[in-house]
Amino acid sequence: MRELSQDTPSLFDPPPPATHSCAKDFVRWCCSFGADFRNSPDVANLRYWADKHKVQIKEHEEAEILEAARNAFLKRIEQLMRKSQPVSSIPS
């Protein structure tokens, strides 16, 4: 079982950097469905997303945002995979 305290920030933790917030929004956009679906958090999609949403990203922040976005993207995919696995049948 996973340790929940790892994912829950304490009151004494510093706030996440602004790039983390951008990464979360970017991943949410990458994982959207329908005509807006993008399949990967890469630099081309990041630049398109930033331009479309009028988010100013400095060139030196791109790598940090992409690293955080890729980690969040993998977490999202892992969660979706767990949800899609069939529940084992309960013997009667």
Phi and psi in degrees as GROMACS dihedral restraints (atoms count N, CA, C in turn):
[ dihedral_restraints ]
;  ai    aj    ak    al  type     phi  dphi    fc
    3     4     5     6     1   -77.9    20    10
    4     5     6     7     1   145.8    20    10
    6     7     8     9     1   -82.8    20    10
    7     8     9    10     1   115.5    20    10
    9    10    11    12     1   -70.5    20    10
   10    11    12    13     1   -27.5    20    10
   12    13    14    15     1   -64.5    20    10
   13    14    15    16     1   -18.5    20    10
   15    16    17    18     1   -69.8    20    10
   16    17    18    19     1   -34.1    20    10
   18    19    20    21     1   -92.0    20    10
   19    20    21    22     1   -17.8    20    10
   21    22    23    24     1   -96.0    20    10
   22    23    24    25     1   118.8    20    10
   24    25    26    27     1   -73.4    20    10
   25    26    27    28     1   147.9    20    10
   27    28    29    30     1   -92.2    20    10
   28    29    30    31     1   171.2    20    10
   30    31    32    33     1   -68.2    20    10
   31    32    33    34     1   -18.4    20    10
   33    34    35    36     1   -94.9    20    10
   34    35    36    37     1    -5.7    20    10
   36    37    38    39     1   -74.0    20    10
   37    38    39    40     1   142.9    20    10
   39    40    41    42     1   -68.3    20    10
   40    41    42    43     1   153.1    20    10
   42    43    44    45     1   -64.0    20    10
   43    44    45    46     1   149.0    20    10
   45    46    47    48     1   -65.2    20    10
   46    47    48    49     1   152.2    20    10
   48    49    50    51     1   -65.3    20    10
   49    50    51    52     1   159.5    20    10
   51    52    53    54     1   -60.3    20    10
   52    53    54    55     1   -29.9    20    10
   54    55    56    57     1   -64.7    20    10
   55    56    57    58     1   -29.1    20    10
   57    58    59    60     1   -66.3    20    10
   58    59    60    61     1   -40.9    20    10
   60    61    62    63     1   -64.1    20    10
   61    62    63    64     1   -42.2    20    10
   63    64    65    66     1   -61.8    20    10
   64    65    66    67     1   -42.0    20    10
   66    67    68    69     1   -62.5    20    10
   67    68    69    70     1   -42.2    20    10
   69    70    71    72     1   -62.7    20    10
   70    71    72    73     1   -45.1    20    10
   72    73    74    75     1   -65.0    20    10
   73    74    75    76     1   -39.8    20    10
   75    76    77    78     1   -63.2    20    10
   76    77    78    79     1   -43.4    20    10
   78    79    80    81     1   -67.1    20    10
   79    80    81    82     1   -38.5    20    10
   81    82    83    84     1   -59.1    20    10
   82    83    84    85     1   -40.8    20    10
   84    85    86    87     1   -68.0    20    10
   85    86    87    88     1   -41.3    20    10
   87    88    89    90     1   -62.2    20    10
   88    89    90    91     1   -35.3    20    10
   90    91    92    93     1   -92.1    20    10
   91    92    93    94     1     6.8    20    10
   93    94    95    96     1   -70.8    20    10
   94    95    96    97     1   159.1    20    10
   96    97    98    99     1  -108.5    20    10
   97    98    99   100     1   168.4    20    10
   99   100   101   102     1    90.5    20    10
  100   101   102   103     1  -151.4    20    10
  102   103   104   105     1   -66.5    20    10
  103   104   105   106     1   -22.1    20    10
  105   106   107   108     1   -89.5    20    10
  106   107   108   109     1     6.4    20    10
  108   109   110   111     1   -64.4    20    10
  109   110   111   112     1   131.9    20    10
  111   112   113   114     1  -126.1    20    10
  112   113   114   115     1   139.1    20    10
  114   115   116   117     1   -98.5    20    10
  115   116   117   118     1    -5.8    20    10
  117   118   119   120     1  -150.7    20    10
  118   119   120   121     1   145.5    20    10
  120   121   122   123     1   -86.9    20    10
  121   122   123   124     1    75.2    20    10
  123   124   125   126     1  -108.2    20    10
  124   125   126   127     1   174.5    20    10
  126   127   128   129     1   -64.8    20    10
  127   128   129   130     1   -36.6    20    10
  129   130   131   132     1   -64.5    20    10
  130   131   132   133     1   -45.5    20    10
  132   133   134   135     1   -66.0    20    10
  133   134   135   136     1   -37.1    20    10
  135   136   137   138     1   -61.8    20    10
  136   137   138   139     1   -46.1    20    10
  138   139   140   141     1   -65.8    20    10
  139   140   141   142     1   -39.6    20    10
  141   142   143   144     1   -63.9    20    10
  142   143   144   145     1   -46.4    20    10
  144   145   146   147     1   -60.6    20    10
  145   146   147   148     1   -45.4    20    10
  147   148   149   150     1   -61.8    20    10
  148   149   150   151     1   -42.4    20    10
  150   151   152   153     1   -66.3    20    10
  151   152   153   154     1   -43.5    20    10
  153   154   155   156     1   -65.1    20    10
  154   155   156   157     1   -37.6    20    10
  156   157   158   159     1   -98.9    20    10
  157   158   159   160     1     8.1    20    10
  159   160   161   162     1    55.1    20    10
  160   161   162   163     1    46.0    20    10
  162   163   164   165     1  -100.7    20    10
  163   164   165   166     1   125.3    20    10
  165   166   167   168     1   -85.2    20    10
  166   167   168   169     1   118.0    20    10
  168   169   170   171     1  -122.3    20    10
  169   170   171   172     1   125.3    20    10
  171   172   173   174     1   -76.7    20    10
  172   173   174   175     1   151.7    20    10
  174   175   176   177     1   -58.8    20    10
  175   176   177   178     1   -37.7    20    10
  177   178   179   180     1   -74.3    20    10
  178   179   180   181     1   -14.3    20    10
  180   181   182   183     1   -86.0    20    10
  181   182   183   184     1   -17.9    20    10
  183   184   185   186     1   -55.7    20    10
  184   185   186   187     1   -46.7    20    10
  186   187   188   189     1   -62.9    20    10
  187   188   189   190     1   -41.5    20    10
  189   190   191   192     1   -66.0    20    10
  190   191   192   193     1   -42.6    20    10
  192   193   194   195     1   -65.0    20    10
  193   194   195   196     1   -43.9    20    10
  195   196   197   198     1   -64.3    20    10
  196   197   198   199     1   -38.5    20    10
  198   199   200   201     1   -63.9    20    10
  199   200   201   202     1   -46.8    20    10
  201   202   203   204     1   -65.2    20    10
  202   203   204   205     1   -38.2    20    10
  204   205   206   207     1   -66.6    20    10
  205   206   207   208     1   -41.1    20    10
  207   208   209   210     1   -65.1    20    10
  208   209   210   211     1   -39.5    20    10
  210   211   212   213     1   -64.3    20    10
  211   212   213   214     1   -44.0    20    10
  213   214   215   216     1   -66.2    20    10
  214   215   216   217     1   -37.9    20    10
  216   217   218   219     1   -63.2    20    10
  217   218   219   220     1   -45.0    20    10
  219   220   221   222     1   -63.0    20    10
  220   221   222   223     1   -39.2    20    10
  222   223   224   225     1   -61.6    20    10
  223   224   225   226     1   -43.8    20    10
  225   226   227   228     1   -62.5    20    10
  226   227   228   229     1   -44.7    20    10
  228   229   230   231     1   -63.2    20    10
  229   230   231   232     1   -42.3    20    10
  231   232   233   234     1   -60.5    20    10
  232   233   234   235     1   -42.9    20    10
  234   235   236   237     1   -63.3    20    10
  235   236   237   238     1   -42.7    20    10
  237   238   239   240     1   -65.6    20    10
  238   239   240   241     1   -36.3    20    10
  240   241   242   243     1   -66.1    20    10
  241   242   243   244     1   -41.1    20    10
  243   244   245   246     1   -64.0    20    10
  244   245   246   247     1   -39.3    20    10
  246   247   248   249     1   -67.0    20    10
  247   248   249   250     1   -32.2    20    10
  249   250   251   252     1   -83.3    20    10
  250   251   252   253     1   -12.9    20    10
  252   253   254   255     1   -71.5    20    10
  253   254   255   256     1   135.8    20    10
  255   256   257   258     1   -68.3    20    10
  256   257   258   259     1   145.5    20    10
  258   259   260   261     1   -74.7    20    10
  259   260   261   262     1   133.4    20    10
  261   262   263   264     1   -65.2    20    10
  262   263   264   265     1   142.3    20    10
  264   265   266   267     1   -70.4    20    10
  265   266   267   268     1   141.9    20    10
  267   268   269   270     1   -94.2    20    10
  268   269   270   271     1   122.0    20    10
  270   271   272   273     1   -67.9    20    10
  271   272   273   274     1   143.0    20    10
